[in-house]
């Protein structure tokens, strides 16, 4: 177990997010491909990607605000 628990938490969170996205795109896209074909799989992956865009934009905004506020507190 690492000594820095905050770093361990950040690493675990990062791995969980990457794993969840991998499951969404690989398993979800694969199931759509098997059941409906390649055209539907492409549409499903594009839909999932565009659905993630607002979430990623909000996360990026919060990350930039956090960096900005931490720099101004010093």
PyMOL Python script that loads the backbone (N, CA, C, O; Angstrom):
from pymol import cmd

cmd.read_pdbstr("""\
ATOM      1  N   UNK A   1       0.854  -1.185   0.000  1.00  0.00           N
ATOM      2  CA  UNK A   1       0.000   0.000   0.000  1.00  0.00           C
ATOM      3  C   UNK A   1       0.896   1.243   0.000  1.00  0.00           C
ATOM      4  O   UNK A   1       1.826   1.338   0.801  1.00  0.00           O
ATOM      5  N   UNK A   2       0.616   2.197  -0.900  1.00  0.00           N
ATOM      6  CA  UNK A   2       1.452   3.389  -0.973  1.00  0.00           C
ATOM      7  C   UNK A   2       1.270   4.271   0.256  1.00  0.00           C
ATOM      8  O   UNK A   2       0.252   4.211   0.945  1.00  0.00           O
ATOM      9  N   UNK A   3       2.279   5.084   0.507  1.00  0.00           N
ATOM     10  CA  UNK A   3       2.219   5.959   1.676  1.00  0.00           C
ATOM     11  C   UNK A   3       1.346   7.185   1.427  1.00  0.00           C
ATOM     12  O   UNK A   3       0.709   7.688   2.352  1.00  0.00           O
ATOM     13  N   UNK A   4       1.312   7.661   0.208  1.00  0.00           N
ATOM     14  CA  UNK A   4       0.514   8.836  -0.128  1.00  0.00           C
ATOM     15  C   UNK A   4      -0.881   8.388  -0.568  1.00  0.00           C
ATOM     16  O   UNK A   4      -1.077   7.977  -1.712  1.00  0.00           O
ATOM     17  N   UNK A   5      -1.833   8.472   0.339  1.00  0.00           N
ATOM     18  CA  UNK A   5      -3.180   7.978   0.054  1.00  0.00           C
ATOM     19  C   UNK A   5      -3.927   8.839  -0.958  1.00  0.00           C
ATOM     20  O   UNK A   5      -4.766   8.327  -1.700  1.00  0.00           O
ATOM     21  N   UNK A   6      -3.636  10.135  -1.000  1.00  0.00           N
ATOM     22  CA  UNK A   6      -4.292  10.988  -1.997  1.00  0.00           C
ATOM     23  C   UNK A   6      -3.855  10.608  -3.406  1.00  0.00           C
ATOM     24  O   UNK A   6      -4.675  10.571  -4.323  1.00  0.00           O
ATOM     25  N   UNK A   7      -2.575  10.329  -3.580  1.00  0.00           N
ATOM     26  CA  UNK A   7      -2.080   9.900  -4.891  1.00  0.00           C
ATOM     27  C   UNK A   7      -2.671   8.550  -5.273  1.00  0.00           C
ATOM     28  O   UNK A   7      -3.007   8.321  -6.435  1.00  0.00           O
ATOM     29  N   UNK A   8      -2.798   7.664  -4.305  1.00  0.00           N
ATOM     30  CA  UNK A   8      -3.397   6.349  -4.550  1.00  0.00           C
ATOM     31  C   UNK A   8      -4.860   6.494  -4.970  1.00  0.00           C
ATOM     32  O   UNK A   8      -5.318   5.793  -5.872  1.00  0.00           O
ATOM     33  N   UNK A   9      -5.590   7.396  -4.323  1.00  0.00           N
ATOM     34  CA  UNK A   9      -6.991   7.645  -4.672  1.00  0.00           C
ATOM     35  C   UNK A   9      -7.108   8.202  -6.084  1.00  0.00           C
ATOM     36  O   UNK A   9      -7.964   7.771  -6.855  1.00  0.00           O
ATOM     37  N   UNK A  10      -6.252   9.156  -6.421  1.00  0.00           N
ATOM     38  CA  UNK A  10      -6.286   9.740  -7.763  1.00  0.00           C
ATOM     39  C   UNK A  10      -5.993   8.693  -8.829  1.00  0.00           C
ATOM     40  O   UNK A  10      -6.654   8.654  -9.867  1.00  0.00           O
ATOM     41  N   UNK A  11      -5.008   7.851  -8.571  1.00  0.00           N
ATOM     42  CA  UNK A  11      -4.655   6.802  -9.524  1.00  0.00           C
ATOM     43  C   UNK A  11      -5.794   5.794  -9.682  1.00  0.00           C
ATOM     44  O   UNK A  11      -6.091   5.354 -10.793  1.00  0.00           O
ATOM     45  N   UNK A  12      -6.422   5.437  -8.573  1.00  0.00           N
ATOM     46  CA  UNK A  12      -7.544   4.500  -8.622  1.00  0.00           C
ATOM     47  C   UNK A  12      -8.724   5.103  -9.375  1.00  0.00           C
ATOM     48  O   UNK A  12      -9.343   4.429 -10.198  1.00  0.00           O
ATOM     49  N   UNK A  13      -9.039   6.365  -9.099  1.00  0.00           N
ATOM     50  CA  UNK A  13     -10.127   7.038  -9.815  1.00  0.00           C
ATOM     51  C   UNK A  13      -9.851   7.073 -11.315  1.00  0.00           C
ATOM     52  O   UNK A  13     -10.742   6.809 -12.122  1.00  0.00           O
ATOM     53  N   UNK A  14      -8.618   7.400 -11.681  1.00  0.00           N
ATOM     54  CA  UNK A  14      -8.240   7.466 -13.092  1.00  0.00           C
ATOM     55  C   UNK A  14      -8.412   6.106 -13.764  1.00  0.00           C
ATOM     56  O   UNK A  14      -8.936   6.024 -14.875  1.00  0.00           O
ATOM     57  N   UNK A  15      -7.976   5.049 -13.100  1.00  0.00           N
ATOM     58  CA  UNK A  15      -8.102   3.702 -13.668  1.00  0.00           C
ATOM     59  C   UNK A  15      -9.561   3.275 -13.799  1.00  0.00           C
ATOM     60  O   UNK A  15      -9.929   2.629 -14.780  1.00  0.00           O
ATOM     61  N   UNK A  16     -10.393   3.629 -12.825  1.00  0.00           N
ATOM     62  CA  UNK A  16     -11.815   3.284 -12.902  1.00  0.00           C
ATOM     63  C   UNK A  16     -12.509   4.003 -14.055  1.00  0.00           C
ATOM     64  O   UNK A  16     -13.338   3.413 -14.748  1.00  0.00           O
ATOM     65  N   UNK A  17     -12.175   5.263 -14.257  1.00  0.00           N
ATOM     66  CA  UNK A  17     -12.775   6.024 -15.352  1.00  0.00           C
ATOM     67  C   UNK A  17     -12.349   5.454 -16.697  1.00  0.00           C
ATOM     68  O   UNK A  17     -13.178   5.282 -17.591  1.00  0.00           O
ATOM     69  N   UNK A  18     -11.059   5.158 -16.847  1.00  0.00           N
ATOM     70  CA  UNK A  18     -10.567   4.584 -18.103  1.00  0.00           C
ATOM     71  C   UNK A  18     -11.201   3.219 -18.350  1.00  0.00           C
ATOM     72  O   UNK A  18     -11.579   2.909 -19.480  1.00  0.00           O
ATOM     73  N   UNK A  19     -11.319   2.409 -17.317  1.00  0.00           N
ATOM     74  CA  UNK A  19     -11.949   1.095 -17.467  1.00  0.00           C
ATOM     75  C   UNK A  19     -13.413   1.195 -17.843  1.00  0.00           C
ATOM     76  O   UNK A  19     -13.896   0.428 -18.676  1.00  0.00           O
ATOM     77  N   UNK A  20     -14.121   2.132 -17.237  1.00  0.00           N
ATOM     78  CA  UNK A  20     -15.531   2.320 -17.568  1.00  0.00           C
ATOM     79  C   UNK A  20     -15.726   2.769 -19.007  1.00  0.00           C
ATOM     80  O   UNK A  20     -16.631   2.295 -19.695  1.00  0.00           O
ATOM     81  N   UNK A  21     -14.876   3.684 -19.460  1.00  0.00           N
ATOM     82  CA  UNK A  21     -14.967   4.125 -20.851  1.00  0.00           C
ATOM     83  C   UNK A  21     -14.605   3.004 -21.817  1.00  0.00           C
ATOM     84  O   UNK A  21     -15.214   2.873 -22.879  1.00  0.00           O
ATOM     85  N   UNK A  22     -13.621   2.199 -21.451  1.00  0.00           N
ATOM     86  CA  UNK A  22     -13.246   1.065 -22.307  1.00  0.00           C
ATOM     87  C   UNK A  22     -14.400   0.078 -22.416  1.00  0.00           C
ATOM     88  O   UNK A  22     -14.692  -0.424 -23.501  1.00  0.00           O
ATOM     89  N   UNK A  23     -15.051  -0.197 -21.302  1.00  0.00           N
ATOM     90  CA  UNK A  23     -16.204  -1.102 -21.336  1.00  0.00           C
ATOM     91  C   UNK A  23     -17.318  -0.508 -22.193  1.00  0.00           C
ATOM     92  O   UNK A  23     -17.931  -1.215 -22.993  1.00  0.00           O
ATOM     93  N   UNK A  24     -17.579   0.779 -22.030  1.00  0.00           N
ATOM     94  CA  UNK A  24     -18.632   1.432 -22.812  1.00  0.00           C
ATOM     95  C   UNK A  24     -18.368   1.312 -24.306  1.00  0.00           C
ATOM     96  O   UNK A  24     -19.250   0.908 -25.064  1.00  0.00           O
ATOM     97  N   UNK A  25     -17.165   1.660 -24.729  1.00  0.00           N
ATOM     98  CA  UNK A  25     -16.884   1.700 -26.161  1.00  0.00           C
ATOM     99  C   UNK A  25     -16.602   0.323 -26.744  1.00  0.00           C
ATOM    100  O   UNK A  25     -17.113  -0.001 -27.816  1.00  0.00           O
ATOM    101  N   UNK A  26     -15.809  -0.491 -26.071  1.00  0.00           N
ATOM    102  CA  UNK A  26     -15.434  -1.792 -26.636  1.00  0.00           C
ATOM    103  C   UNK A  26     -16.585  -2.788 -26.537  1.00  0.00           C
ATOM    104  O   UNK A  26     -16.985  -3.381 -27.538  1.00  0.00           O
ATOM    105  N   UNK A  27     -17.112  -2.969 -25.335  1.00  0.00           N
ATOM    106  CA  UNK A  27     -18.194  -3.942 -25.160  1.00  0.00           C
ATOM    107  C   UNK A  27     -19.481  -3.437 -25.807  1.00  0.00           C
ATOM    108  O   UNK A  27     -20.159  -4.184 -26.513  1.00  0.00           O
ATOM    109  N   UNK A  28     -19.814  -2.183 -25.568  1.00  0.00           N
ATOM    110  CA  UNK A  28     -21.034  -1.632 -26.154  1.00  0.00           C
ATOM    111  C   UNK A  28     -20.986  -1.621 -27.668  1.00  0.00           C
ATOM    112  O   UNK A  28     -21.927  -2.053 -28.334  1.00  0.00           O
ATOM    113  N   UNK A  29     -19.879  -1.122 -28.209  1.00  0.00           N
ATOM    114  CA  UNK A  29     -19.732  -1.112 -29.661  1.00  0.00           C
ATOM    115  C   UNK A  29     -19.692  -2.510 -30.244  1.00  0.00           C
ATOM    116  O   UNK A  29     -20.239  -2.751 -31.320  1.00  0.00           O
ATOM    117  N   UNK A  30     -19.050  -3.432 -29.544  1.00  0.00           N
ATOM    118  CA  UNK A  30     -18.994  -4.816 -30.020  1.00  0.00           C
ATOM    119  C   UNK A  30     -20.358  -5.477 -30.039  1.00  0.00           C
ATOM    120  O   UNK A  30     -20.693  -6.187 -30.987  1.00  0.00           O
ATOM    121  N   UNK A  31     -21.142  -5.249 -29.005  1.00  0.00           N
ATOM    122  CA  UNK A  31     -22.489  -5.824 -28.976  1.00  0.00           C
ATOM    123  C   UNK A  31     -23.378  -5.240 -30.070  1.00  0.00           C
ATOM    124  O   UNK A  31     -24.143  -5.962 -30.710  1.00  0.00           O
ATOM    125  N   UNK A  32     -23.275  -3.948 -30.277  1.00  0.00           N
ATOM    126  CA  UNK A  32     -24.061  -3.340 -31.357  1.00  0.00           C
ATOM    127  C   UNK A  32     -23.623  -3.910 -32.699  1.00  0.00           C
ATOM    128  O   UNK A  32     -24.458  -4.182 -33.562  1.00  0.00           O
ATOM    129  N   UNK A  33     -22.317  -4.092 -32.878  1.00  0.00           N
ATOM    130  CA  UNK A  33     -21.809  -4.655 -34.134  1.00  0.00           C
ATOM    131  C   UNK A  33     -22.327  -6.071 -34.359  1.00  0.00           C
ATOM    132  O   UNK A  33     -22.749  -6.419 -35.462  1.00  0.00           O
ATOM    133  N   UNK A  34     -22.293  -6.887 -33.301  1.00  0.00           N
ATOM    134  CA  UNK A  34     -22.748  -8.277 -33.435  1.00  0.00           C
ATOM    135  C   UNK A  34     -24.245  -8.340 -33.719  1.00  0.00           C
ATOM    136  O   UNK A  34     -24.686  -9.130 -34.553  1.00  0.00           O
ATOM    137  N   UNK A  35     -25.015  -7.523 -33.040  1.00  0.00           N
ATOM    138  CA  UNK A  35     -26.468  -7.598 -33.176  1.00  0.00           C
ATOM    139  C   UNK A  35     -27.013  -6.873 -34.409  1.00  0.00           C
ATOM    140  O   UNK A  35     -27.966  -7.343 -35.030  1.00  0.00           O
ATOM    141  N   UNK A  36     -26.410  -5.724 -34.767  1.00  0.00           N
ATOM    142  CA  UNK A  36     -27.012  -4.892 -35.809  1.00  0.00           C
ATOM    143  C   UNK A  36     -26.118  -4.606 -37.012  1.00  0.00           C
ATOM    144  O   UNK A  36     -26.611  -4.133 -38.036  1.00  0.00           O
ATOM    145  N   UNK A  37     -24.824  -4.880 -36.917  1.00  0.00           N
ATOM    146  CA  UNK A  37     -23.941  -4.646 -38.054  1.00  0.00           C
ATOM    147  C   UNK A  37     -23.027  -3.447 -37.872  1.00  0.00           C
ATOM    148  O   UNK A  37     -23.087  -2.730 -36.873  1.00  0.00           O
ATOM    149  N   UNK A  38     -22.177  -3.256 -38.875  1.00  0.00           N
ATOM    150  CA  UNK A  38     -21.126  -2.244 -38.758  1.00  0.00           C
ATOM    151  C   UNK A  38     -21.656  -0.811 -38.817  1.00  0.00           C
ATOM    152  O   UNK A  38     -21.136   0.065 -38.128  1.00  0.00           O
ATOM    153  N   UNK A  39     -22.673  -0.565 -39.623  1.00  0.00           N
ATOM    154  CA  UNK A  39     -23.229   0.788 -39.704  1.00  0.00           C
ATOM    155  C   UNK A  39     -23.828   1.242 -38.389  1.00  0.00           C
ATOM    156  O   UNK A  39     -23.632   2.381 -37.965  1.00  0.00           O
ATOM    157  N   UNK A  40     -24.549   0.356 -37.754  1.00  0.00           N
ATOM    158  CA  UNK A  40     -25.149   0.688 -36.461  1.00  0.00           C
ATOM    159  C   UNK A  40     -24.077   0.838 -35.387  1.00  0.00           C
ATOM    160  O   UNK A  40     -24.204   1.678 -34.496  1.00  0.00           O
ATOM    161  N   UNK A  41     -23.016   0.026 -35.466  1.00  0.00           N
ATOM    162  CA  UNK A  41     -21.936   0.130 -34.485  1.00  0.00           C
ATOM    163  C   UNK A  41     -21.232   1.474 -34.607  1.00  0.00           C
ATOM    164  O   UNK A  41     -20.916   2.104 -33.598  1.00  0.00           O
ATOM    165  N   UNK A  42     -20.988   1.912 -35.824  1.00  0.00           N
ATOM    166  CA  UNK A  42     -20.373   3.221 -36.032  1.00  0.00           C
ATOM    167  C   UNK A  42     -21.276   4.326 -35.502  1.00  0.00           C
ATOM    168  O   UNK A  42     -20.803   5.259 -34.852  1.00  0.00           O
ATOM    169  N   UNK A  43     -22.555   4.228 -35.773  1.00  0.00           N
ATOM    170  CA  UNK A  43     -23.503   5.222 -35.260  1.00  0.00           C
ATOM    171  C   UNK A  43     -23.542   5.214 -33.734  1.00  0.00           C
ATOM    172  O   UNK A  43     -23.590   6.272 -33.106  1.00  0.00           O
ATOM    173  N   UNK A  44     -23.521   4.035 -33.147  1.00  0.00           N
ATOM    174  CA  UNK A  44     -23.532   3.934 -31.692  1.00  0.00           C
ATOM    175  C   UNK A  44     -22.283   4.516 -31.059  1.00  0.00           C
ATOM    176  O   UNK A  44     -22.362   5.201 -30.039  1.00  0.00           O
ATOM    177  N   UNK A  45     -21.132   4.251 -31.656  1.00  0.00           N
ATOM    178  CA  UNK A  45     -19.885   4.804 -31.123  1.00  0.00           C
ATOM    179  C   UNK A  45     -19.839   6.319 -31.275  1.00  0.00           C
ATOM    180  O   UNK A  45     -19.382   7.024 -30.375  1.00  0.00           O
ATOM    181  N   UNK A  46     -20.309   6.818 -32.410  1.00  0.00           N
ATOM    182  CA  UNK A  46     -20.360   8.270 -32.592  1.00  0.00           C
ATOM    183  C   UNK A  46     -21.321   8.921 -31.601  1.00  0.00           C
ATOM    184  O   UNK A  46     -21.031   9.986 -31.055  1.00  0.00           O
ATOM    185  N   UNK A  47     -22.446   8.287 -31.376  1.00  0.00           N
ATOM    186  CA  UNK A  47     -23.424   8.813 -30.423  1.00  0.00           C
ATOM    187  C   UNK A  47     -22.843   8.830 -29.009  1.00  0.00           C
ATOM    188  O   UNK A  47     -23.025   9.802 -28.277  1.00  0.00           O
ATOM    189  N   UNK A  48     -22.150   7.767 -28.625  1.00  0.00           N
ATOM    190  CA  UNK A  48     -21.527   7.712 -27.299  1.00  0.00           C
ATOM    191  C   UNK A  48     -20.429   8.761 -27.170  1.00  0.00           C
ATOM    192  O   UNK A  48     -20.287   9.385 -26.118  1.00  0.00           O
ATOM    193  N   UNK A  49     -19.658   8.956 -28.227  1.00  0.00           N
ATOM    194  CA  UNK A  49     -18.586   9.955 -28.189  1.00  0.00           C
ATOM    195  C   UNK A  49     -19.156  11.363 -28.055  1.00  0.00           C
ATOM    196  O   UNK A  49     -18.661  12.160 -27.259  1.00  0.00           O
ATOM    197  N   UNK A  50     -20.195  11.674 -28.833  1.00  0.00           N
ATOM    198  CA  UNK A  50     -20.812  12.999 -28.731  1.00  0.00           C
ATOM    199  C   UNK A  50     -21.542  13.172 -27.399  1.00  0.00           C
ATOM    200  O   UNK A  50     -21.665  14.292 -26.904  1.00  0.00           O
ATOM    201  N   UNK A  51     -22.017  12.092 -26.825  1.00  0.00           N
ATOM    202  CA  UNK A  51     -22.644  12.163 -25.508  1.00  0.00           C
ATOM    203  C   UNK A  51     -21.641  12.440 -24.406  1.00  0.00           C
ATOM    204  O   UNK A  51     -21.979  13.050 -23.392  1.00  0.00           O
ATOM    205  N   UNK A  52     -20.410  11.996 -24.600  1.00  0.00           N
ATOM    206  CA  UNK A  52     -19.361  12.251 -23.613  1.00  0.00           C
ATOM    207  C   UNK A  52     -18.790  13.661 -23.716  1.00  0.00           C
ATOM    208  O   UNK A  52     -18.183  14.152 -22.764  1.00  0.00           O
ATOM    209  N   UNK A  53     -18.975  14.307 -24.843  1.00  0.00           N
ATOM    210  CA  UNK A  53     -18.389  15.629 -25.047  1.00  0.00           C
ATOM    211  C   UNK A  53     -18.809  16.650 -23.985  1.00  0.00           C
ATOM    212  O   UNK A  53     -17.935  17.325 -23.442  1.00  0.00           O
ATOM    213  N   UNK A  54     -20.099  16.802 -23.659  1.00  0.00           N
ATOM    214  CA  UNK A  54     -20.464  17.774 -22.617  1.00  0.00           C
ATOM    215  C   UNK A  54     -19.868  17.430 -21.252  1.00  0.00           C
ATOM    216  O   UNK A  54     -19.482  18.323 -20.497  1.00  0.00           O
ATOM    217  N   UNK A  55     -19.793  16.154 -20.942  1.00  0.00           N
ATOM    218  CA  UNK A  55     -19.213  15.741 -19.661  1.00  0.00           C
ATOM    219  C   UNK A  55     -17.736  16.105 -19.615  1.00  0.00           C
ATOM    220  O   UNK A  55     -17.254  16.643 -18.618  1.00  0.00           O
ATOM    221  N   UNK A  56     -17.018  15.811 -20.693  1.00  0.00           N
ATOM    222  CA  UNK A  56     -15.595  16.147 -20.747  1.00  0.00           C
ATOM    223  C   UNK A  56     -15.373  17.655 -20.716  1.00  0.00           C
ATOM    224  O   UNK A  56     -14.399  18.123 -20.125  1.00  0.00           O
ATOM    225  N   UNK A  57     -16.258  18.416 -21.342  1.00  0.00           N
ATOM    226  CA  UNK A  57     -16.141  19.871 -21.318  1.00  0.00           C
ATOM    227  C   UNK A  57     -16.317  20.404 -19.895  1.00  0.00           C
ATOM    228  O   UNK A  57     -15.590  21.309 -19.485  1.00  0.00           O
ATOM    229  N   UNK A  58     -17.255  19.865 -19.151  1.00  0.00           N
ATOM    230  CA  UNK A  58     -17.473  20.299 -17.767  1.00  0.00           C
ATOM    231  C   UNK A  58     -16.290  19.911 -16.891  1.00  0.00           C
ATOM    232  O   UNK A  58     -15.846  20.710 -16.066  1.00  0.00           O
ATOM    233  N   UNK A  59     -15.774  18.699 -17.058  1.00  0.00           N
ATOM    234  CA  UNK A  59     -14.608  18.261 -16.284  1.00  0.00           C
ATOM    235  C   UNK A  59     -13.410  19.154 -16.588  1.00  0.00           C
ATOM    236  O   UNK A  59     -12.682  19.546 -15.675  1.00  0.00           O
ATOM    237  N   UNK A  60     -13.200  19.476 -17.854  1.00  0.00           N
ATOM    238  CA  UNK A  60     -12.098  20.357 -18.240  1.00  0.00           C
ATOM    239  C   UNK A  60     -12.275  21.741 -17.627  1.00  0.00           C
ATOM    240  O   UNK A  60     -11.305  22.333 -17.153  1.00  0.00           O
ATOM    241  N   UNK A  61     -13.483  22.259 -17.631  1.00  0.00           N
ATOM    242  CA  UNK A  61     -13.755  23.563 -17.033  1.00  0.00           C
ATOM    243  C   UNK A  61     -13.437  23.561 -15.542  1.00  0.00           C
ATOM    244  O   UNK A  61     -12.781  24.478 -15.050  1.00  0.00           O
ATOM    245  N   UNK A  62     -13.894  22.543 -14.820  1.00  0.00           N
ATOM    246  CA  UNK A  62     -13.605  22.459 -13.389  1.00  0.00           C
ATOM    247  C   UNK A  62     -12.111  22.319 -13.126  1.00  0.00           C
ATOM    248  O   UNK A  62     -11.591  22.899 -12.173  1.00  0.00           O
ATOM    249  N   UNK A  63     -11.417  21.550 -13.966  1.00  0.00           N
ATOM    250  CA  UNK A  63      -9.974  21.363 -13.795  1.00  0.00           C
ATOM    251  C   UNK A  63      -9.241  22.689 -14.003  1.00  0.00           C
ATOM    252  O   UNK A  63      -8.338  23.030 -13.239  1.00  0.00           O
ATOM    253  N   UNK A  64      -9.634  23.438 -15.043  1.00  0.00           N
ATOM    254  CA  UNK A  64      -9.002  24.731 -15.296  1.00  0.00           C
ATOM    255  C   UNK A  64      -9.298  25.724 -14.176  1.00  0.00           C
ATOM    256  O   UNK A  64      -8.413  26.476 -13.766  1.00  0.00           O
ATOM    257  N   UNK A  65     -10.530  25.732 -13.679  1.00  0.00           N
ATOM    258  CA  UNK A  65     -10.861  26.610 -12.552  1.00  0.00           C
ATOM    259  C   UNK A  65     -10.061  26.251 -11.311  1.00  0.00           C
ATOM    260  O   UNK A  65      -9.613  27.140 -10.587  1.00  0.00           O
ATOM    261  N   UNK A  66      -9.877  24.974 -11.057  1.00  0.00           N
ATOM    262  CA  UNK A  66      -9.094  24.522  -9.912  1.00  0.00           C
ATOM    263  C   UNK A  66      -7.650  24.999 -10.024  1.00  0.00           C
ATOM    264  O   UNK A  66      -7.085  25.510  -9.057  1.00  0.00           O
ATOM    265  N   UNK A  67      -7.054  24.833 -11.204  1.00  0.00           N
ATOM    266  CA  UNK A  67      -5.673  25.290 -11.414  1.00  0.00           C
ATOM    267  C   UNK A  67      -5.574  26.802 -11.251  1.00  0.00           C
ATOM    268  O   UNK A  67      -4.633  27.298 -10.633  1.00  0.00           O
ATOM    269  N   UNK A  68      -6.535  27.533 -11.798  1.00  0.00           N
ATOM    270  CA  UNK A  68      -6.531  28.987 -11.707  1.00  0.00           C
ATOM    271  C   UNK A  68      -6.644  29.450 -10.259  1.00  0.00           C
ATOM    272  O   UNK A  68      -5.906  30.339  -9.832  1.00  0.00           O
ATOM    273  N   UNK A  69      -7.560  28.856  -9.504  1.00  0.00           N
ATOM    274  CA  UNK A  69      -7.758  29.263  -8.116  1.00  0.00           C
ATOM    275  C   UNK A  69      -6.575  28.886  -7.238  1.00  0.00           C
ATOM    276  O   UNK A  69      -6.219  29.641  -6.333  1.00  0.00           O
ATOM    277  N   UNK A  70      -5.958  27.736  -7.485  1.00  0.00           N
ATOM    278  CA  UNK A  70      -4.780  27.348  -6.705  1.00  0.00           C
ATOM    279  C   UNK A  70      -3.610  28.282  -6.975  1.00  0.00           C
ATOM    280  O   UNK A  70      -2.846  28.590  -6.059  1.00  0.00           O
ATOM    281  N   UNK A  71      -3.455  28.740  -8.213  1.00  0.00           N
ATOM    282  CA  UNK A  71      -2.367  29.664  -8.539  1.00  0.00           C
ATOM    283  C   UNK A  71      -2.599  31.033  -7.925  1.00  0.00           C
ATOM    284  O   UNK A  71      -1.634  31.700  -7.550  1.00  0.00           O
ATOM    285  N   UNK A  72      -3.842  31.474  -7.810  1.00  0.00           N
ATOM    286  CA  UNK A  72      -4.141  32.786  -7.243  1.00  0.00           C
ATOM    287  C   UNK A  72      -4.108  32.799  -5.725  1.00  0.00           C
ATOM    288  O   UNK A  72      -4.017  33.874  -5.132  1.00  0.00           O
ATOM    289  N   UNK A  73      -4.178  31.655  -5.080  1.00  0.00           N
ATOM    290  CA  UNK A  73      -4.114  31.610  -3.621  1.00  0.00           C
ATOM    291  C   UNK A  73      -2.690  31.775  -3.114  1.00  0.00           C
ATOM    292  O   UNK A  73      -2.483  32.159  -1.963  1.00  0.00           O
ATOM    293  N   UNK A  74      -1.721  31.493  -3.947  1.00  0.00           N
ATOM    294  CA  UNK A  74      -0.313  31.568  -3.510  1.00  0.00           C
ATOM    295  C   UNK A  74       0.184  32.959  -3.394  1.00  0.00           C
ATOM    296  O   UNK A  74       1.342  33.174  -3.038  1.00  0.00           O
TER     297      UNK A  74
END
""", "prot")
cmd.dss("prot")
cmd.show_as("cartoon", "prot")
cmd.util.cbc("prot")
cmd.orient("prot")
